[in-house]
Amino acid sequence: MLLDDNFATIVTAVRFGRGVVANIRKFLPYVLASNLAEMAPFLAMVTLQILAVDLGTDLLPALGLGAEAPESGLMRQPPWRRTAVLLDRPLMLRAYLVLGLSEAVVSMTAYLLSSAWSQTPRQPRGAGPWCDRSRP
């Protein structure tokens, strides 16, 4: 904000404004580059953890479903249309909205219940009033 009408003040203000913009342009690449370097190990760890959980929970059931014997009435069904796709809308809706959400709700409920159960204070096994050392 200029307090006088002196042109020298305007030139000084423009110079300081350009200095601020130049400093911001120096600051931004540094901050963005350092943030990327700080996020990379975290993102790699999360990705590896997701892959490990996925392999641990999905590998054996997927192999079992893939090696399952054909159903008995399979040859009595009409053949697939030539334009039919494997991943159609009803399959995706059933997989994500029905099965996925119900599995997520059940697993989160089990997690929260087990977490709440493990937080309740319990007396150690075999402990009784004779183990209380706070009394003389």
For each residue, the residues with C-beta under 8 A, 3 or more apart:
1:
2: 5 9 10 13
3: 9
4: 9
5: 2
6: 9 10
7: 10 11
8: 11 12
9: 2 3 4 6 12 13
10: 2 6 7 13 14
11: 7 8 14 15
12: 8 9 15 16
13: 2 9 10 16 17
14: 10 11 17 18
15: 11 12 18 19
16: 12 13 19 20
17: 13 14 20 21
18: 14 15 21 22
19: 15 16 22 23
20: 16 17 23 24
21: 17 18 24 25
22: 18 19 25 26
23: 19 20 26 27
24: 20 21 27 28
25: 21 22 28 29
26: 22 23 29 30
27: 23 24 30 31
28: 24 25 31 32
29: 25 26 32 33
30: 26 27 33 34
31: 27 28 34 35
32: 28 29 35 36
33: 29 30 36 37
34: 30 31 37 38
35: 31 32 38 39
36: 32 33 39 40
37: 33 34 40
38: 34 35 41 42
39: 35 36 42 43
40: 36 37 43 44
41: 38 44 45
42: 38 39 45 46
43: 39 40 46 47
44: 40 41 47 48
45: 41 42 48 49
46: 42 43 49 50
47: 43 44 50 51
48: 44 45 51 52
49: 45 46 52 53
50: 46 47 53 54
51: 47 48 54 55
52: 48 49 55 56
53: 49 50 56 57
54: 50 51 57 58
55: 51 52 58 59
56: 52 53 59
57: 53 54 61
58: 54 55 61 62
59: 55 56 62 63
60: 63 64
61: 57 58 64 65
62: 58 59 65 66
63: 59 60 66 67
64: 60 61 67 68
65: 61 62 68
66: 62 63
67: 63 64
68: 64 65
69:
70: 74
71: 74
72:
73: 76 77
74: 70 71 77
75:
76: 73
77: 73 74
78:
79:
80: 84
81: 84
82:
83:
84: 80 81 88
85: 88
86: 91
87: 91 92
88: 84 85 91 92
89: 92 93
90: 93 94
91: 86 87 88 94 95
92: 87 88 89 95 96
93: 89 90 96 97 98
94: 90 91 97 98 99
95: 91 92 98 99 100
96: 92 93 99 100 101
97: 93 94 100 101
98: 93 94 95 101 102
99: 94 95 96 102 103
100: 95 96 97 103 104
101: 96 97 98 104 105
102: 98 99 105 106
103: 99 100 106 107
104: 100 101 107 108
105: 101 102 108 109
106: 102 103 109 110
107: 103 104 110 111
108: 104 105 111 112
109: 105 106 112 113
110: 106 107 113 114
111: 107 108 114 115
112: 108 109 115 116
113: 109 110 116 117
114: 110 111 117 118
115: 111 112 118 119
116: 112 113 119 120
117: 113 114 120
118: 114 115
119: 115 116
120: 116 117
121:
122:
123: 127
124: 127
125:
126: 131
127: 123 124 131
128: 131
129: 132
130:
131: 126 127 128
132: 129 135
133:
134:
135: 132
136:
